[in-house]
Amino acid sequence: MDLVDGLDDVRTRDDLIGFLGEAVADLSRGGAGWENTSLEDFLEALAAWLQDMPGVFANRGQPVPNQPDWNLVARMIMAARMYE
C-alpha cells in the first residue's frame, strides 16, 4: 500500500494499525517523502502541525473537529512526516 493512496481507507482502529505498519515499512525502505526521520524531529513536527491545525482546516473551509477520528490521526502522522 502506498501511504498516500491508503490514507483515505483509514476508518477504524485496525485500519490505523495497518497504516502505521506501512508507515514504518516505508520509512525503513528509505522513506521518500519523510523529512522528519528521527523521533525528535517527527514529534516536533507533529506538535507544530497540531498547533497549526485550526489554520489548516480554515484554509480548506472546514471546521476543526471537536473529536479526532482514526482518519484524522492518520492524516496527522502523514503531515508530521514532512511538516516544518
FIGU-828589 format. One line per field, with one value per atom (N, C-alpha, C): chain; x, z, y; residue in one letter; residue number from 1; atom name. Coordinates in nm, 4 decimals, decimal comma. Example, Ala and Ser with C-alpha at 12.3 -4.5 7.8 and 13.67 -1.06 7.14 Angstrom:
chain: c(A	A	A	A	A	A)
x: c(1,3190	1,2300	1,3200	1,2850	1,3670	1,2900)
z: c(0,7800	0,7800	0,7800	0,7080	0,7140	0,7870)
y: c(-0,5690	-0,4500	-0,3300	-0,2250	-0,1060	0,0030)
res: c(A	A	A	S	S	S)
n: c(1	1	1	2	2	2)
atom: c(N	CA	C	N	CA	C)
***
This chain:
chain: c(A	A	A	A	A	A	A	A	A	A	A	A	A	A	A	A	A	A	A	A	A	A	A	A	A	A	A	A	A	A	A	A	A	A	A	A	A	A	A	A	A	A	A	A	A	A	A	A	A	A	A	A	A	A	A	A	A	A	A	A	A	A	A	A	A	A	A	A	A	A	A	A	A	A	A	A	A	A	A	A	A	A	A	A	A	A	A	A	A	A	A	A	A	A	A	A	A	A	A	A	A	A	A	A	A	A	A	A	A	A	A	A	A	A	A	A	A	A	A	A	A	A	A	A	A	A	A	A	A	A	A	A	A	A	A	A	A	A	A	A	A	A	A	A	A	A	A	A	A	A	A	A	A	A	A	A	A	A	A	A	A	A	A	A	A	A	A	A	A	A	A	A	A	A	A	A	A	A	A	A	A	A	A	A	A	A	A	A	A	A	A	A	A	A	A	A	A	A	A	A	A	A	A	A	A	A	A	A	A	A	A	A	A	A	A	A	A	A	A	A	A	A	A	A	A	A	A	A	A	A	A	A	A	A	A	A	A	A	A	A	A	A	A	A	A	A	A	A	A	A	A	A)
x: c(0,0844	0,0000	0,0884	0,0615	0,1248	0,0596	0,1401	0,0844	-0,0195	0,0096	-0,0842	-0,2121	-0,1982	-0,3160	-0,4000	-0,3359	-0,4073	-0,4688	-0,4378	-0,4844	-0,6366	-0,7033	-0,8500	-0,9182	-0,8456	-0,9040	-0,8986	-0,8323	-0,8213	-0,9505	-1,0282	-1,1566	-1,1690	-1,0976	-1,1114	-0,9757	-0,9781	-0,8554	-0,7655	-0,8249	-0,7468	-0,6860	-0,7611	-0,7061	-0,5842	-0,5929	-0,4814	-0,3611	-0,3843	-0,2741	-0,2025	-0,2786	-0,2192	-0,1452	-0,2043	-0,1417	-0,0081	-0,0051	0,1190	0,2260	0,1858	0,2806	0,3392	0,2549	0,3022	0,3930	0,3616	0,4459	0,5853	0,5919	0,7215	0,7987	0,7309	0,7961	0,8451	0,7646	0,8017	0,9261	0,9293	1,0449	1,1694	1,1554	1,2713	1,3244	1,2394	1,2827	1,3504	1,3680	1,4347	1,3479	1,2206	1,1291	1,1258	1,1046	1,0838	0,9664	0,9849	0,8795	0,8878	0,9817	0,9998	1,1101	1,0734	1,1710	1,2124	1,1219	1,1435	1,1627	1,2855	1,3131	1,3552	1,3916	1,4228	1,2964	1,2886	1,1719	1,1563	1,2666	1,2621	1,2042	1,2542	1,2039	1,0584	1,0224	0,8846	0,7882	0,8214	0,7327	0,7239	0,8344	0,8326	0,7410	0,7502	0,6640	0,5180	0,4930	0,3557	0,2959	0,3722	0,3241	0,2991	0,3882	0,3716	0,2471	0,2245	0,1058	-0,0209	-0,0201	-0,1377	-0,1654	-0,0591	-0,0771	-0,1352	-0,0922	-0,1390	-0,2668	-0,3184	-0,4335	-0,5551	-0,5892	-0,7038	-0,6874	-0,5660	-0,5414	-0,5516	-0,5062	-0,5157	-0,6626	-0,7465	-0,8886	-0,9555	-0,9163	-0,9732	-0,9407	-0,8180	-0,7796	-0,8620	-0,9124	-0,9971	-1,1449	-1,1761	-1,3149	-1,3917	-1,3195	-1,3805	-1,3654	-1,4602	-1,4453	-1,3419	-1,2758	-1,1829	-1,2656	-1,2370	-1,3146	-1,2985	-1,4082	-1,4026	-1,3374	-1,3581	-1,3055	-1,2399	-1,1094	-1,0471	-1,0972	-1,0994	-1,1320	-1,0040	-1,0139	-0,8965	-0,8317	-0,9123	-0,8573	-0,7785	-0,8278	-0,7551	-0,6216	-0,6184	-0,4920	-0,3925	-0,4379	-0,3509	-0,3015	-0,3896	-0,3507	-0,2489	-0,2618	-0,1628	-0,0255	-0,0231	0,1028	0,1630	0,0801	0,1288	0,1856	0,1177	0,1648	0,2979	0,3126	0,4345	0,5557	0,5333	0,6460	0,7289	0,6643	0,7355	0,7095	0,6285	0,5938	0,7150	0,7306	0,8419	0,7911)
z: c(0,0000	0,0000	0,0000	-0,0874	-0,0859	0,0253	0,1069	0,2218	0,1813	0,0803	0,0372	-0,0154	-0,0974	-0,1533	-0,0459	0,0577	0,1633	0,2686	0,2633	0,3674	0,3765	0,2647	0,2659	0,3179	0,3197	0,3658	0,5171	0,5874	0,7338	0,7971	0,8497	0,9141	1,0531	1,0787	1,2057	1,2756	1,3995	1,4748	1,4022	1,3532	1,2799	1,1523	1,0840	0,9654	1,0034	1,1153	1,1589	1,1961	1,2605	1,2946	1,1673	1,0656	0,9379	0,8721	0,8780	0,8210	0,8901	1,0215	1,0954	1,0585	1,0405	0,9949	0,8598	0,7701	0,6380	0,6479	0,7410	0,7596	0,8070	0,9010	0,9498	0,8360	0,7579	0,6452	0,5427	0,5155	0,4194	0,4671	0,5926	0,6484	0,6437	0,6746	0,6755	0,5344	0,4327	0,2931	0,2377	0,3191	0,2724	0,2879	0,3049	0,3387	0,2453	0,1169	0,0261	0,0777	0,0916	0,1444	0,2948	0,3595	0,5041	0,5276	0,5678	0,6057	0,7510	0,8326	0,9768	1,0125	0,9977	1,0140	1,1553	1,2382	1,3775	1,4608	1,5704	1,6574	1,7071	1,7432	1,7918	1,6863	1,5634	1,4557	1,4239	1,4233	1,3927	1,4981	1,6253	1,7313	1,7329	1,7041	1,6955	1,5826	1,4686	1,3548	1,3844	1,4525	1,4893	1,5792	1,6783	1,7684	1,6926	1,6002	1,5216	1,4338	1,3710	1,2857	1,3699	1,4869	1,5742	1,6174	1,6434	1,6808	1,5646	1,4431	1,3239	1,2652	1,3221	1,2669	1,2428	1,3325	1,3014	1,1696	1,1398	1,0132	0,8941	0,9114	0,8035	0,7668	0,8674	0,8417	0,7885	0,8400	0,7916	0,6438	0,6039	0,4626	0,3720	0,4263	0,3496	0,3595	0,4411	0,4614	0,5452	0,6335	0,7166	0,8647	0,9466	1,0903	1,1488	1,2540	1,3246	1,4011	1,3838	1,4553	1,6073	1,6779	1,8246	1,8773	1,8056	1,8452	1,7231	1,7279	1,6112	1,5892	1,4630	1,4305	1,3826	1,3518	1,3115	1,1868	1,0942	0,9719	1,0002	1,0889	1,1218	1,1883	1,2721	1,3343	1,2253	1,1264	1,0155	0,9383	0,9177	0,8465	0,9268	1,0578	1,1440	1,1265	1,1211	1,1033	0,9672	0,8650	0,7304	0,7281	0,7933	0,7961	0,8696	0,9786	1,0590	0,9864	0,8850	0,8066	0,7472	0,7092	0,6353	0,6835	0,7864	0,8326	0,8944	0,8677	0,9250	1,0185)
y: c(-0,1179	0,0000	0,1235	0,2163	0,3466	0,4271	0,4945	0,5665	0,6696	0,7460	0,8499	0,7857	0,6829	0,6163	0,5483	0,4965	0,4259	0,5150	0,6426	0,7345	0,7424	0,7498	0,7613	0,6353	0,5239	0,3974	0,3792	0,4703	0,4576	0,5075	0,4142	0,4464	0,3859	0,2775	0,2062	0,1971	0,1526	0,1320	0,0324	-0,0760	-0,1754	-0,1175	-0,0315	0,0357	0,1190	0,1907	0,2744	0,1890	0,0768	-0,0138	-0,0590	-0,0976	-0,1368	-0,0216	0,0960	0,2156	0,2450	0,2334	0,2577	0,1556	0,0317	-0,0695	-0,0347	0,0131	0,0546	0,1767	0,2673	0,3857	0,3458	0,2536	0,2053	0,1386	0,0548	-0,0130	0,0883	0,1899	0,2929	0,3674	0,4035	0,4735	0,3857	0,2579	0,1681	0,1395	0,1587	0,1406	0,2655	0,3645	0,4865	0,6086	0,5878	0,6954	0,8138	0,7893	0,9022	0,9840	1,1134	1,1991	1,2194	1,1532	1,1697	1,2722	1,3915	1,4930	1,4735	1,4239	1,4116	1,2646	1,2170	1,0755	1,0366	1,1339	1,0998	1,1178	1,0461	1,0579	1,2008	1,2638	1,4018	1,4960	1,4866	1,5727	1,5428	1,4144	1,3752	1,4304	1,4136	1,4616	1,6137	1,6801	1,8262	1,8715	1,8046	1,8380	1,8071	1,6970	1,6619	1,7689	1,8132	1,9187	2,0487	2,0821	2,2048	2,1969	2,0802	2,0658	2,0762	2,0123	2,0199	2,1636	2,2383	2,3782	2,4581	2,4263	2,4975	2,4392	2,3317	2,2622	2,3522	2,4448	2,5312	2,6064	2,6512	2,7201	2,6272	2,5026	2,4030	2,3831	2,3650	2,3433	2,4699	2,5859	2,7122	2,7322	2,6975	2,7106	2,6203	2,5106	2,4185	2,4550	2,5561	2,5939	2,4928	2,4232	2,3195	2,3555	2,3118	2,3335	2,2365	2,2805	2,1925	2,0898	1,9616	1,8595	1,8731	1,8565	1,8577	1,7309	1,6222	1,4916	1,4281	1,3991	1,3373	1,1948	1,1540	1,0151	0,9458	0,8174	0,7400	0,7977	0,8475	0,9027	1,0297	1,1135	1,2355	1,2023	1,1010	1,0596	1,0184	0,9430	0,9030	1,0255	1,1221	1,2444	1,3254	1,3242	1,3916	1,3271	1,1951	1,1228	1,1552	1,1560	1,1913	1,3326	1,4256	1,5632	1,5747	1,5015	1,5098	1,4512	1,3690	1,3166	1,4289	1,5397	1,6437	1,7849	1,8017	1,9367	2,0047	2,1313	2,2078	2,3129)
res: c(M	M	M	D	D	D	L	L	L	V	V	V	D	D	D	G	G	G	L	L	L	D	D	D	D	D	D	V	V	V	R	R	R	T	T	T	R	R	R	D	D	D	D	D	D	L	L	L	I	I	I	G	G	G	F	F	F	L	L	L	G	G	G	E	E	E	A	A	A	V	V	V	A	A	A	D	D	D	L	L	L	S	S	S	R	R	R	G	G	G	G	G	G	A	A	A	G	G	G	W	W	W	E	E	E	N	N	N	T	T	T	S	S	S	L	L	L	E	E	E	D	D	D	F	F	F	L	L	L	E	E	E	A	A	A	L	L	L	A	A	A	A	A	A	W	W	W	L	L	L	Q	Q	Q	D	D	D	M	M	M	P	P	P	G	G	G	V	V	V	F	F	F	A	A	A	N	N	N	R	R	R	G	G	G	Q	Q	Q	P	P	P	V	V	V	P	P	P	N	N	N	Q	Q	Q	P	P	P	D	D	D	W	W	W	N	N	N	L	L	L	V	V	V	A	A	A	R	R	R	M	M	M	I	I	I	M	M	M	A	A	A	A	A	A	R	R	R	M	M	M	Y	Y	Y	E	E	E)
n: c(1	1	1	2	2	2	3	3	3	4	4	4	5	5	5	6	6	6	7	7	7	8	8	8	9	9	9	10	10	10	11	11	11	12	12	12	13	13	13	14	14	14	15	15	15	16	16	16	17	17	17	18	18	18	19	19	19	20	20	20	21	21	21	22	22	22	23	23	23	24	24	24	25	25	25	26	26	26	27	27	27	28	28	28	29	29	29	30	30	30	31	31	31	32	32	32	33	33	33	34	34	34	35	35	35	36	36	36	37	37	37	38	38	38	39	39	39	40	40	40	41	41	41	42	42	42	43	43	43	44	44	44	45	45	45	46	46	46	47	47	47	48	48	48	49	49	49	50	50	50	51	51	51	52	52	52	53	53	53	54	54	54	55	55	55	56	56	56	57	57	57	58	58	58	59	59	59	60	60	60	61	61	61	62	62	62	63	63	63	64	64	64	65	65	65	66	66	66	67	67	67	68	68	68	69	69	69	70	70	70	71	71	71	72	72	72	73	73	73	74	74	74	75	75	75	76	76	76	77	77	77	78	78	78	79	79	79	80	80	80	81	81	81	82	82	82	83	83	83	84	84	84)
atom: c(N	CA	C	N	CA	C	N	CA	C	N	CA	C	N	CA	C	N	CA	C	N	CA	C	N	CA	C	N	CA	C	N	CA	C	N	CA	C	N	CA	C	N	CA	C	N	CA	C	N	CA	C	N	CA	C	N	CA	C	N	CA	C	N	CA	C	N	CA	C	N	CA	C	N	CA	C	N	CA	C	N	CA	C	N	CA	C	N	CA	C	N	CA	C	N	CA	C	N	CA	C	N	CA	C	N	CA	C	N	CA	C	N	CA	C	N	CA	C	N	CA	C	N	CA	C	N	CA	C	N	CA	C	N	CA	C	N	CA	C	N	CA	C	N	CA	C	N	CA	C	N	CA	C	N	CA	C	N	CA	C	N	CA	C	N	CA	C	N	CA	C	N	CA	C	N	CA	C	N	CA	C	N	CA	C	N	CA	C	N	CA	C	N	CA	C	N	CA	C	N	CA	C	N	CA	C	N	CA	C	N	CA	C	N	CA	C	N	CA	C	N	CA	C	N	CA	C	N	CA	C	N	CA	C	N	CA	C	N	CA	C	N	CA	C	N	CA	C	N	CA	C	N	CA	C	N	CA	C	N	CA	C	N	CA	C	N	CA	C	N	CA	C	N	CA	C	N	CA	C	N	CA	C	N	CA	C	N	CA	C	N	CA	C)
***
